[in-house]
Amino acid sequence: MAEAATVESQAVTEALGTGRRKTSVARVRIRAGEGKITINGRTLEDYFKNLGHRNAVLAPLETTGKRNEVDVFIRVGGGGITGQADACKLGIARALRNYDPGLEEVLREHDLLTRDERMVERKKYGLHKARRGTQFSKR
């Protein structure tokens, strides 16, 4: 009986969210804590060296004021570093919405719950790249 109460209380204090951008996928888990952020077993500063990428990841937490109230655990893979940062941003925003549904309005008005659907255009046969054709030769 005590185990059931523990599992029930854990489900309330933990939330999951998935973020995607281009070919990157971030799986985010949020639970109550003191603001620790772990990405693939490394700290935020160690994983994202660029300040712009770090600010993108922190945007949902700063906007909602939950920066020092929750611990964030992220597993991210695929794509490049910018795509991974934006995938983390979307994943954190979705996890925060699941953690506290009252935050959805704030996240929506700051455009943090919108998925960027742009993807790389596929290469077509007969062309060098997606749209670049062969160079014209007179002779």
Buried (B, 14 or more C-beta within 10 A) or exposed (E): EEEEEEEEEEEEEBBBBEBBBBBBBBBBBBBEBEEEBBBEEEEBEEBBEEEEBBEBBBBBBEBBEBBEBBBBBBBBEBBEBBBBBBBBBBBBBBBBBBBBEEBBEBBEEBEBBEEEEEEEEEEEEEEEEEEEEEEEEEE
